[in-house]
């Protein structure tokens, strides 16, 4: 369960950061996403969810629950 939580959380974190960077037009490549601030907000939200998933997965694994 710990591996699955870390993988899912890590993927969400990476995708969220990628979307956020596209939203601020640091990474180009998508006419629909690049330079649109809504993707910055969506990316930050997805990255935060990924971070929380990784954090909770590892906290739960440490306590043995």
Chimera marker file (.cmm) of the C-alpha trace (Angstrom):
<marker_set name="trace">
<marker id="1" x="0.000" y="0.000" z="0.000" r="1" g="1" b="0" radius="0.5"/>
<marker id="2" x="2.886" y="2.348" z="0.775" r="1" g="1" b="0" radius="0.5"/>
<marker id="3" x="4.373" y="1.944" z="-2.708" r="1" g="1" b="0" radius="0.5"/>
<marker id="4" x="1.021" y="2.596" z="-4.412" r="1" g="1" b="0" radius="0.5"/>
<marker id="5" x="0.400" y="5.715" z="-2.330" r="1" g="1" b="0" radius="0.5"/>
<marker id="6" x="3.856" y="7.073" z="-3.068" r="1" g="1" b="0" radius="0.5"/>
<marker id="7" x="3.535" y="6.354" z="-6.796" r="1" g="1" b="0" radius="0.5"/>
<marker id="8" x="0.085" y="7.947" z="-7.091" r="1" g="1" b="0" radius="0.5"/>
<marker id="9" x="1.098" y="10.933" z="-4.971" r="1" g="1" b="0" radius="0.5"/>
<marker id="10" x="4.348" y="11.353" z="-6.886" r="1" g="1" b="0" radius="0.5"/>
<marker id="11" x="2.568" y="11.281" z="-10.239" r="1" g="1" b="0" radius="0.5"/>
<marker id="12" x="0.047" y="13.864" z="-9.041" r="1" g="1" b="0" radius="0.5"/>
<marker id="13" x="2.869" y="16.036" z="-7.745" r="1" g="1" b="0" radius="0.5"/>
<marker id="14" x="4.840" y="15.905" z="-11.004" r="1" g="1" b="0" radius="0.5"/>
<marker id="15" x="1.766" y="16.463" z="-13.199" r="1" g="1" b="0" radius="0.5"/>
<marker id="16" x="0.632" y="19.353" z="-11.009" r="1" g="1" b="0" radius="0.5"/>
<marker id="17" x="4.026" y="21.044" z="-11.190" r="1" g="1" b="0" radius="0.5"/>
<marker id="18" x="4.109" y="20.528" z="-14.964" r="1" g="1" b="0" radius="0.5"/>
<marker id="19" x="0.643" y="22.059" z="-15.373" r="1" g="1" b="0" radius="0.5"/>
<marker id="20" x="1.544" y="24.993" z="-13.118" r="1" g="1" b="0" radius="0.5"/>
<marker id="21" x="4.683" y="25.695" z="-15.140" r="1" g="1" b="0" radius="0.5"/>
<marker id="22" x="2.658" y="25.568" z="-18.346" r="1" g="1" b="0" radius="0.5"/>
<marker id="23" x="0.155" y="27.955" z="-16.788" r="1" g="1" b="0" radius="0.5"/>
<marker id="24" x="2.858" y="30.565" z="-16.228" r="1" g="1" b="0" radius="0.5"/>
<marker id="25" x="4.279" y="29.861" z="-19.707" r="1" g="1" b="0" radius="0.5"/>
<marker id="26" x="7.647" y="28.539" z="-18.494" r="1" g="1" b="0" radius="0.5"/>
<marker id="27" x="7.016" y="25.258" z="-20.315" r="1" g="1" b="0" radius="0.5"/>
<marker id="28" x="5.388" y="25.581" z="-23.699" r="1" g="1" b="0" radius="0.5"/>
<marker id="29" x="3.939" y="22.972" z="-25.990" r="1" g="1" b="0" radius="0.5"/>
<marker id="30" x="0.204" y="23.283" z="-25.563" r="1" g="1" b="0" radius="0.5"/>
<marker id="31" x="-1.785" y="26.120" z="-27.086" r="1" g="1" b="0" radius="0.5"/>
<marker id="32" x="-4.680" y="25.360" z="-24.747" r="1" g="1" b="0" radius="0.5"/>
<marker id="33" x="-2.616" y="25.349" z="-21.543" r="1" g="1" b="0" radius="0.5"/>
<marker id="34" x="0.467" y="27.525" z="-22.044" r="1" g="1" b="0" radius="0.5"/>
<marker id="35" x="0.130" y="30.985" z="-20.576" r="1" g="1" b="0" radius="0.5"/>
<marker id="36" x="-3.360" y="30.465" z="-19.113" r="1" g="1" b="0" radius="0.5"/>
<marker id="37" x="-3.487" y="31.235" z="-15.400" r="1" g="1" b="0" radius="0.5"/>
<marker id="38" x="-6.288" y="28.731" z="-14.755" r="1" g="1" b="0" radius="0.5"/>
<marker id="39" x="-3.722" y="25.959" z="-15.334" r="1" g="1" b="0" radius="0.5"/>
<marker id="40" x="-1.468" y="27.528" z="-12.733" r="1" g="1" b="0" radius="0.5"/>
<marker id="41" x="-4.279" y="27.244" z="-10.183" r="1" g="1" b="0" radius="0.5"/>
<marker id="42" x="-5.230" y="23.707" z="-11.271" r="1" g="1" b="0" radius="0.5"/>
<marker id="43" x="-1.580" y="22.636" z="-11.267" r="1" g="1" b="0" radius="0.5"/>
<marker id="44" x="-0.900" y="23.981" z="-7.796" r="1" g="1" b="0" radius="0.5"/>
<marker id="45" x="-4.046" y="22.263" z="-6.481" r="1" g="1" b="0" radius="0.5"/>
<marker id="46" x="-3.111" y="18.918" z="-8.049" r="1" g="1" b="0" radius="0.5"/>
<marker id="47" x="0.480" y="19.214" z="-6.766" r="1" g="1" b="0" radius="0.5"/>
<marker id="48" x="-0.790" y="19.926" z="-3.250" r="1" g="1" b="0" radius="0.5"/>
<marker id="49" x="-3.076" y="16.888" z="-3.383" r="1" g="1" b="0" radius="0.5"/>
<marker id="50" x="-0.127" y="14.773" z="-4.514" r="1" g="1" b="0" radius="0.5"/>
<marker id="51" x="2.036" y="16.106" z="-1.698" r="1" g="1" b="0" radius="0.5"/>
<marker id="52" x="-0.668" y="15.354" z="0.873" r="1" g="1" b="0" radius="0.5"/>
<marker id="53" x="-1.110" y="11.818" z="-0.498" r="1" g="1" b="0" radius="0.5"/>
<marker id="54" x="2.639" y="11.159" z="-0.185" r="1" g="1" b="0" radius="0.5"/>
<marker id="55" x="2.750" y="12.739" z="3.264" r="1" g="1" b="0" radius="0.5"/>
<marker id="56" x="-0.225" y="10.766" z="4.593" r="1" g="1" b="0" radius="0.5"/>
<marker id="57" x="1.032" y="7.536" z="3.049" r="1" g="1" b="0" radius="0.5"/>
<marker id="58" x="4.374" y="7.858" z="4.776" r="1" g="1" b="0" radius="0.5"/>
<marker id="59" x="2.917" y="9.010" z="8.086" r="1" g="1" b="0" radius="0.5"/>
<marker id="60" x="0.522" y="6.066" z="8.106" r="1" g="1" b="0" radius="0.5"/>
<marker id="61" x="3.358" y="3.663" z="7.285" r="1" g="1" b="0" radius="0.5"/>
<marker id="62" x="5.495" y="4.985" z="10.156" r="1" g="1" b="0" radius="0.5"/>
<marker id="63" x="2.785" y="4.565" z="12.766" r="1" g="1" b="0" radius="0.5"/>
<marker id="64" x="2.026" y="1.041" z="11.589" r="1" g="1" b="0" radius="0.5"/>
<marker id="65" x="-1.657" y="1.699" z="10.942" r="1" g="1" b="0" radius="0.5"/>
<link id1="1" id2="2" r="1" g="1" b="0" radius="0.2"/>
<link id1="2" id2="3" r="1" g="1" b="0" radius="0.2"/>
<link id1="3" id2="4" r="1" g="1" b="0" radius="0.2"/>
<link id1="4" id2="5" r="1" g="1" b="0" radius="0.2"/>
<link id1="5" id2="6" r="1" g="1" b="0" radius="0.2"/>
<link id1="6" id2="7" r="1" g="1" b="0" radius="0.2"/>
<link id1="7" id2="8" r="1" g="1" b="0" radius="0.2"/>
<link id1="8" id2="9" r="1" g="1" b="0" radius="0.2"/>
<link id1="9" id2="10" r="1" g="1" b="0" radius="0.2"/>
<link id1="10" id2="11" r="1" g="1" b="0" radius="0.2"/>
<link id1="11" id2="12" r="1" g="1" b="0" radius="0.2"/>
<link id1="12" id2="13" r="1" g="1" b="0" radius="0.2"/>
<link id1="13" id2="14" r="1" g="1" b="0" radius="0.2"/>
<link id1="14" id2="15" r="1" g="1" b="0" radius="0.2"/>
<link id1="15" id2="16" r="1" g="1" b="0" radius="0.2"/>
<link id1="16" id2="17" r="1" g="1" b="0" radius="0.2"/>
<link id1="17" id2="18" r="1" g="1" b="0" radius="0.2"/>
<link id1="18" id2="19" r="1" g="1" b="0" radius="0.2"/>
<link id1="19" id2="20" r="1" g="1" b="0" radius="0.2"/>
<link id1="20" id2="21" r="1" g="1" b="0" radius="0.2"/>
<link id1="21" id2="22" r="1" g="1" b="0" radius="0.2"/>
<link id1="22" id2="23" r="1" g="1" b="0" radius="0.2"/>
<link id1="23" id2="24" r="1" g="1" b="0" radius="0.2"/>
<link id1="24" id2="25" r="1" g="1" b="0" radius="0.2"/>
<link id1="25" id2="26" r="1" g="1" b="0" radius="0.2"/>
<link id1="26" id2="27" r="1" g="1" b="0" radius="0.2"/>
<link id1="27" id2="28" r="1" g="1" b="0" radius="0.2"/>
<link id1="28" id2="29" r="1" g="1" b="0" radius="0.2"/>
<link id1="29" id2="30" r="1" g="1" b="0" radius="0.2"/>
<link id1="30" id2="31" r="1" g="1" b="0" radius="0.2"/>
<link id1="31" id2="32" r="1" g="1" b="0" radius="0.2"/>
<link id1="32" id2="33" r="1" g="1" b="0" radius="0.2"/>
<link id1="33" id2="34" r="1" g="1" b="0" radius="0.2"/>
<link id1="34" id2="35" r="1" g="1" b="0" radius="0.2"/>
<link id1="35" id2="36" r="1" g="1" b="0" radius="0.2"/>
<link id1="36" id2="37" r="1" g="1" b="0" radius="0.2"/>
<link id1="37" id2="38" r="1" g="1" b="0" radius="0.2"/>
<link id1="38" id2="39" r="1" g="1" b="0" radius="0.2"/>
<link id1="39" id2="40" r="1" g="1" b="0" radius="0.2"/>
<link id1="40" id2="41" r="1" g="1" b="0" radius="0.2"/>
<link id1="41" id2="42" r="1" g="1" b="0" radius="0.2"/>
<link id1="42" id2="43" r="1" g="1" b="0" radius="0.2"/>
<link id1="43" id2="44" r="1" g="1" b="0" radius="0.2"/>
<link id1="44" id2="45" r="1" g="1" b="0" radius="0.2"/>
<link id1="45" id2="46" r="1" g="1" b="0" radius="0.2"/>
<link id1="46" id2="47" r="1" g="1" b="0" radius="0.2"/>
<link id1="47" id2="48" r="1" g="1" b="0" radius="0.2"/>
<link id1="48" id2="49" r="1" g="1" b="0" radius="0.2"/>
<link id1="49" id2="50" r="1" g="1" b="0" radius="0.2"/>
<link id1="50" id2="51" r="1" g="1" b="0" radius="0.2"/>
<link id1="51" id2="52" r="1" g="1" b="0" radius="0.2"/>
<link id1="52" id2="53" r="1" g="1" b="0" radius="0.2"/>
<link id1="53" id2="54" r="1" g="1" b="0" radius="0.2"/>
<link id1="54" id2="55" r="1" g="1" b="0" radius="0.2"/>
<link id1="55" id2="56" r="1" g="1" b="0" radius="0.2"/>
<link id1="56" id2="57" r="1" g="1" b="0" radius="0.2"/>
<link id1="57" id2="58" r="1" g="1" b="0" radius="0.2"/>
<link id1="58" id2="59" r="1" g="1" b="0" radius="0.2"/>
<link id1="59" id2="60" r="1" g="1" b="0" radius="0.2"/>
<link id1="60" id2="61" r="1" g="1" b="0" radius="0.2"/>
<link id1="61" id2="62" r="1" g="1" b="0" radius="0.2"/>
<link id1="62" id2="63" r="1" g="1" b="0" radius="0.2"/>
<link id1="63" id2="64" r="1" g="1" b="0" radius="0.2"/>
<link id1="64" id2="65" r="1" g="1" b="0" radius="0.2"/>
</marker_set>
